[in-house]
Amino acid sequence: MRFLVGGYSADSGGIATGIGVLVAGEPGAASAGGPLAMVGDAVAASSPSWVTWSEGTDVAYATLEAEGTVQAFRRIGEARFAPLGDPVEAGEAVCHAAVSPDGTMLVAACWGDGRVVRYPLTADGRIGRPSFAPAATDPYADAVTGGQPRSDLEAAAAEVGIDLAALGLGGREDDGSFGLSGSGGFGGVGEFGGVGEFGGSGGFDGRELRGTASDPFGAAGGARAAAAFGDGGPAAGDPASASAPVEERVSRAHQTVFLPGGLVATSDLGFDLVRFWRLVEGRMRPLHDVALPLGSGPRHMVWHPSGHLYVVTEYSCEVFVLAPDETGRWRMVAGVPLGAGTLAGDSAAELAASRDGAFLYAGVRGSNTIAVVAVRGAGETLAPAALVEAGVDWPRHHRVVRDTLLVAGERSDDVVSMTLDIRSGVPGRARFRAPAPSPTCLTPLA
């Protein structure tokens, strides 16, 4: 089986020279359980840190992180690609991109400046003009500065760029952080609807901040998750408890997941948010945000067939469960730590599900482990199951292929494969290994 391998080049401190090609087992097989080998580059590119593939086409898309652009590449051979058009503007440190299920849209997330960017895709796969979504607002800004939370009306109005103070309705002026900064697909207040579109379920609802104000995470481990879910949503609390210094809180968009029913979820690691959007005629309209515990750092997400969305947090090394209520509004319903063996200073990276959805796998950088989390009940309950050696230094990304787990070691410059135990879900020791330059992403190549 073949994989496209994203990586960091010299402009990001790495040694990759483009999008690499990894062969796992037989090139044309559906399994990845055999020996591993890097067989060169599919195409030269500058720090293609994330690579995604448009199903049913011969086009791949890469985030050129150091340049702040995204670029399309057309397949011209079995494992060879060529640029399809020029790079297109995204934002600072663009780190993830996803193609909509119908192949008509690309959405990029930018770690450096928090941008969420939508691009139309032409019939032949070319990237169109970018449109920039409304910027995220920190739900904990008032908590960490000692101010008063915004009312529901203020939050909803800010979401669509309406200045209530100018209309004589608001208690303070809107800071413009939800104003529209782009054109095209996101260009205009009308496209995102009015305040009524958000109603009681729009924007961030400060009343969801319940829990222990002095300890947003709990003492440690299970207590941290328990404190967050005492009687509902996340706890707004003591900024000193946050993993990242409060004064450094900035928006950091990190991933996009397309959900059933025309919904889209994006994570904001810097503002502890999962943002929900609805696709309407090929465009994204904001619905509402879900705030995770202060300083947790939601990074990557996995949608589960049970209807739940699982979110791994980079800073607090936990997995949270989100689900819609009877009105369709998404909320947190559970959460667990990745395991008692995680260490201070660890940071979680990728989250992936087993083939049958019974287990989740999270990479933990620092202690260099893979955390195994069991999915129980109807998908609403998680339980830590194991914590095993990743076999690499700095497990940046991993991919489940049937009974095999492939792990990319960004700092050890290699990729390893492990066999997954079907019953326990636990990976065995690294079975095969191949050198790979600064790998950051593994994408199956059909």
Secondary structure, 3 states (H helix, E strand, C coil): CEEEEEECCHHHCCCCCEEEEEEECCCCCCCCCCCEEEEEEEEECCCEEEEEECCCCCEEEEEECCCCEEEEEEECCCCCEEECCCCEECCCCEEEEEECCCCCEEEEEECCCCCEEEEEECCCCCECCCEECCCCCCCCHHHHHCCCCCCHHHHHHHHCCCCCCCCCCCCCCCCCCCCCCCCHHHCCHHHHCCHHHHHHHCECCHHHCCCCCCCCCCCCHHHHHHHHCCCCCCCCCCHHHCCCCHHHCCCCEEEEEEEHHHEEEEEECCCCEEEEEEEECCEEEEEEEEECCCCCCEEEEEECCCCCEEEEECCCCEEEEEEECCCCCEEEEEEEECCCCCCCCCEEEEEEECCCCCEEEEEEECCCEEEEEEEECCCCEEEEEEEEECCCCCEEEEEEECCEEEEEECCCCEEEEEEECCCCCCECCCCEEEECCCEEEEEEEC
